[in-house]
Amino acid sequence: MNMPRTIALVTGASGGIGRAAASRLGQNFDLFLADIAEPRLNETADGLRAEGLTVCGICAGDLGDAGAAKALVDTARATGPLGAVLHAAGLSPALADTEAIMRANVIATEHLLRALESGLEPGLATVLIASMAGHTPLSDAVQGMLNDDPLESGYTEQLTQIFGGTLPAQIAYCVSKKWVIRAVERRAAAWGKSGARITSISPGLIDTPMGRAELETTPGANETLTMTPLGMGRPDDIAAAATFLCSEDARFITGCDLLVDGGVMAAFKANIA
């Protein structure tokens, strides 16, 4: 008897990385797609169906809103058990200010993880998209706050005070992505008891609309690209890594971050040494 396929929930599904990951994950999972804008989400779903993939549902909304993540996860689970989650939704300084970055990268991610934890499926593999920016060294005070509850009132304000009353968008991005990496580390043990895994991927500069905007607007981005041994990455480079981490081949991998950055962080370290 043919067993039904499990569901891969992809957030940020209309973005460059989310769309590429959905195309790959759809080979082995039925897809449930989420993004903030419904028109683009419908276009993405139609495109994936045209590839012969099964899209069993879509959900448009802002995961930074209280209750939105739970509604998304509940709706996705109603279509079948979750086998994979790829959380690609997020913002960079090229597209957003400090408040929006913290809301999208930290608050929304925490909401999503708590919603998933309401009933972790054995075998569930969750991959969060972090960033090479999350590997930037930060002060002990900031490191300490990575273990605090980001949904508590005044979390961003406390971070701002650590930086002297101003939290620039670029710094907020680094902090938010370091928080994502730390969230994976903090949750892995508890998730493992349910037979679930959680990892993150830290992309370098990727040829997406967001990545190209960073080259145009973010100080130092072009220098970073010049230092990247393998040049600019493609969305499918991240999608391939995510597909592996969601597969049975990665059954013994959890609680860690995978740098998929073309070697640029190694180049930075070699340059400093």
Secondary structure per residue as TSV (DSSP state, phi and psi in degrees):
chain	resnum	aa	ss	phi	psi
A	1	M	-	360.0	133.1
A	2	N	-	-73.2	126.0
A	3	M	-	-85.6	142.0
A	4	P	-	-66.2	146.1
A	5	R	-	-75.3	150.2
A	6	T	-	-79.6	173.8
A	7	I	E	-100.8	138.6
A	8	A	E	-105.6	115.3
A	9	L	E	-90.4	123.4
A	10	V	E	-121.0	117.5
A	11	T	E	-94.4	157.9
A	12	G	S	60.9	33.4
A	13	A	T	-67.4	-20.2
A	14	S	T	-89.0	-7.7
A	15	G	S	-80.6	173.4
A	16	G	H	-59.8	-49.8
A	17	I	H	-73.0	-43.3
A	18	G	H	-60.6	-43.3
A	19	R	H	-65.5	-43.2
A	20	A	H	-65.2	-40.2
A	21	A	H	-67.6	-39.8
A	22	A	H	-61.4	-40.4
A	23	S	H	-61.4	-39.3
A	24	R	H	-76.7	-46.7
A	25	L	H	-63.0	-30.4
A	26	G	T	-65.6	-10.4
A	27	Q	T	-71.7	-27.1
A	28	N	T	-122.9	-10.0
A	29	F	S	-131.6	156.8
A	30	D	E	-79.4	147.5
A	31	L	E	-104.7	138.7
A	32	F	E	-124.5	120.6
A	33	L	E	-108.9	141.2
A	34	A	E	-135.5	143.5
A	35	D	E	-163.4	174.3
A	36	I	S	-83.6	-25.6
A	37	A	-	-114.0	120.1
A	38	E	H	-66.4	-40.5
A	39	P	H	-57.8	-47.8
A	40	R	H	-65.3	-35.3
A	41	L	H	-65.2	-41.4
A	42	N	H	-62.5	-41.5
A	43	E	H	-62.4	-41.5
A	44	T	H	-63.1	-46.2
A	45	A	H	-60.7	-43.4
A	46	D	H	-62.2	-41.5
A	47	G	H	-64.4	-40.0
A	48	L	H	-69.9	-37.1
A	49	R	H	-64.8	-35.3
A	50	A	H	-65.7	-23.4
A	51	E	T	-79.3	-3.4
A	52	G	T	91.7	11.0
A	53	L	-	-91.1	157.7
A	54	T	-	-97.0	114.8
A	55	V	E	-106.0	108.1
A	56	C	E	-90.5	-6.6
A	57	G	E	178.9	159.3
A	58	I	E	-135.5	157.1
A	59	C	E	-149.7	119.5
A	60	A	E	-99.6	136.3
A	61	G	-	167.1	169.7
A	62	D	-	-99.6	110.7
A	63	L	T	-68.1	-10.6
A	64	G	T	-73.3	-15.4
A	65	D	S	-78.5	133.9
A	66	A	T	-58.9	128.8
A	67	G	T	93.5	-20.1
A	68	A	H	-67.5	-40.9
A	69	A	H	-66.4	-41.6
A	70	K	H	-63.6	-42.1
A	71	A	H	-62.1	-40.5
A	72	L	H	-62.2	-50.9
A	73	V	H	-64.8	-41.7
A	74	D	H	-62.0	-41.5
A	75	T	H	-67.6	-41.7
A	76	A	H	-64.1	-43.6
A	77	R	H	-66.5	-25.2
A	78	A	H	-67.2	-20.7
A	79	T	H	-88.1	-14.4
A	80	G	S	155.8	167.5
A	81	P	-	-66.8	141.5
A	82	L	E	-77.0	129.0
A	83	G	E	-106.7	-23.9
A	84	A	E	-152.5	147.1
A	85	V	E	-133.2	126.4
A	86	L	E	-117.4	108.9
A	87	H	E	-97.4	92.6
A	88	A	-	-101.4	-6.0
A	89	A	-	-66.9	136.1
A	90	G	-	172.7	170.5
A	91	L	-	-132.6	150.9
A	92	S	-	-117.5	168.1
A	93	P	T	-61.7	-18.5
A	94	A	T	-69.5	-20.0
A	95	L	T	-123.0	-9.7
A	96	A	-	-152.1	163.3
A	97	D	-	-92.8	-179.7
A	98	T	H	-57.0	-48.1
A	99	E	H	-61.6	-44.4
A	100	A	H	-66.7	-37.3
A	101	I	H	-63.4	-47.0
A	102	M	H	-65.7	-36.3
A	103	R	I	-66.9	-45.9
A	104	A	I	-75.1	-41.8
A	105	N	I	-88.7	-28.8
A	106	V	I	-109.6	-59.8
A	107	I	I	-61.1	-48.7
A	108	A	H	-64.0	-39.1
A	109	T	H	-64.9	-42.8
A	110	E	H	-62.6	-42.4
A	111	H	H	-58.6	-44.5
A	112	L	H	-64.6	-45.1
A	113	L	H	-63.8	-39.9
A	114	R	H	-66.3	-36.7
A	115	A	H	-64.4	-42.4
A	116	L	H	-63.6	-35.0
A	117	E	T	-73.2	-5.5
A	118	S	T	-69.3	-14.1
A	119	G	S	-175.4	69.4
A	120	L	-	-63.7	125.7
A	121	E	-	-79.7	133.6
A	122	P	T	-57.5	131.7
A	123	G	T	91.6	-7.0
A	124	L	-	-63.5	132.5
A	125	A	E	-118.1	120.2
A	126	T	E	-114.8	131.3
A	127	V	E	-123.1	123.4
A	128	L	E	-101.3	137.9
A	129	I	E	-87.1	112.9
A	130	A	-	-97.8	-130.9
A	131	S	-	-173.1	154.2
A	132	M	G	-59.8	-23.3
A	133	A	G	-61.8	-25.3
A	134	G	G	-70.6	-7.7
A	135	H	G	-97.3	6.3
A	136	T	S	-71.0	130.2
A	137	P	-	-62.5	135.6
A	138	L	-	-130.8	165.5
A	139	S	-	-67.4	162.3
A	140	D	H	-60.5	-35.2
A	141	A	H	-63.4	-42.4
A	142	V	H	-67.9	-43.7
A	143	Q	H	-55.9	-39.5
A	144	G	H	-64.0	-35.8
A	145	M	H	-73.2	-15.3
A	146	L	T	-66.5	-17.7
A	147	N	T	-94.2	-5.8
A	148	D	S	-81.3	163.4
A	149	D	-	-77.0	113.5
A	150	P	T	-72.9	-11.2
A	151	L	T	-87.2	-7.3
A	152	E	S	-69.4	142.7
A	153	S	T	-59.6	135.2
A	154	G	T	86.8	10.0
A	155	Y	H	-60.2	-51.4
A	156	T	H	-65.3	-36.3
A	157	E	H	-63.6	-38.5
A	158	Q	H	-64.5	-41.8
A	159	L	H	-60.5	-42.0
A	160	T	H	-60.0	-40.0
A	161	Q	H	-64.6	-35.0
A	162	I	H	-61.0	-33.5
A	163	F	T	-94.7	23.4
A	164	G	T	79.7	22.8
A	165	G	T	96.6	-4.8
A	166	T	-	-135.0	127.8
A	167	L	-	-117.8	92.4
A	168	P	-	-59.7	153.3
A	169	A	H	-58.0	-39.6
A	170	Q	H	-64.0	-40.8
A	171	I	H	-69.2	-40.7
A	172	A	H	-58.5	-38.0
A	173	Y	H	-65.0	-46.7
A	174	C	H	-58.7	-45.7
A	175	V	H	-62.7	-44.3
A	176	S	H	-63.8	-38.7
A	177	K	H	-77.2	-31.1
A	178	K	H	-66.4	-36.0
A	179	W	H	-61.4	-41.8
A	180	V	H	-59.6	-46.5
A	181	I	H	-61.9	-41.8
A	182	R	H	-68.6	-35.7
A	183	A	H	-61.1	-37.5
A	184	V	H	-64.5	-46.0
A	185	E	H	-62.3	-42.5
A	186	R	H	-68.4	-29.3
A	187	R	H	-95.9	-15.8
A	188	A	H	-57.6	-43.0
A	189	A	H	-63.6	-47.1
A	190	A	H	-65.4	-40.4
A	191	W	H	-65.0	-36.8
A	192	G	H	-61.2	-32.1
A	193	K	H	-64.6	-23.7
A	194	S	T	-95.4	2.2
A	195	G	T	80.1	17.6
A	196	A	-	-107.4	153.5
A	197	R	E	-120.8	152.2
A	198	I	E	-143.2	129.8
A	199	T	E	-139.9	174.0
A	200	S	E	-136.8	160.0
A	201	I	E	-123.2	133.6
A	202	S	E	-109.2	97.2
A	203	P	E	-72.9	154.2
A	204	G	-	-88.1	-148.5
A	205	L	S	-74.6	121.3
A	206	I	B	-117.7	141.9
A	207	D	S	-77.3	75.9
A	208	T	S	-126.1	168.9
A	209	P	H	-54.2	-39.5
A	210	M	H	-67.5	-42.2
A	211	G	H	-63.4	-40.4
A	212	R	H	-68.5	-34.6
A	213	A	H	-64.9	-36.5
A	214	E	H	-63.2	-39.9
A	215	L	H	-63.4	-31.9
A	216	E	H	-82.5	-28.6
A	217	T	H	-122.9	-21.5
A	218	T	S	-93.8	122.9
A	219	P	T	-59.4	133.4
A	220	G	T	88.0	-8.3
A	221	A	H	-65.6	-41.6
A	222	N	H	-68.7	-34.6
A	223	E	H	-64.4	-39.8
A	224	T	H	-60.9	-43.6
A	225	L	H	-62.7	-40.0
A	226	T	H	-62.1	-33.9
A	227	M	H	-82.9	-10.1
A	228	T	-	-76.1	115.1
A	229	P	T	-56.6	-36.3
A	230	L	T	-101.9	11.3
A	231	G	-	73.9	-162.9
A	232	M	S	-77.6	136.1
A	233	G	B	-83.3	169.2
A	234	R	-	-111.8	154.3
A	235	P	H	-53.6	-35.5
A	236	D	H	-68.7	-21.3
A	237	D	H	-63.5	-41.0
A	238	I	H	-75.1	-39.8
A	239	A	H	-60.5	-40.4
A	240	A	H	-63.4	-42.2
A	241	A	H	-65.5	-41.4
A	242	A	H	-64.3	-40.5
A	243	T	H	-62.6	-41.4
A	244	F	H	-61.1	-48.3
A	245	L	H	-65.0	-23.5
A	246	C	T	-90.1	-0.5
A	247	S	S	-97.0	167.2
A	248	E	G	-64.9	-22.9
A	249	D	G	-63.2	-21.7
A	250	A	G	-105.3	24.5
A	251	R	T	-60.7	-20.2
A	252	F	T	-107.5	16.9
A	253	I	-	-114.3	120.6
A	254	T	-	-158.6	159.6
A	255	G	S	72.2	19.5
A	256	C	-	-137.0	166.6
A	257	D	E	-112.4	138.1
A	258	L	E	-109.3	117.3
A	259	L	E	-78.0	120.3
A	260	V	E	-123.6	75.8
A	261	D	S	-126.3	13.6
A	262	G	T	68.3	13.7
A	263	G	T	89.0	8.5
A	264	V	H	-70.3	-36.0
A	265	M	H	-66.5	-36.2
A	266	A	H	-64.0	-38.6
A	267	A	H	-65.5	-40.6
A	268	F	H	-59.7	-46.9
A	269	K	H	-64.4	-40.7
A	270	A	H	-64.8	-33.6
A	271	N	H	-73.0	-30.6
A	272	I	H	-79.8	-36.3
A	273	A	-	-62.1	360.0
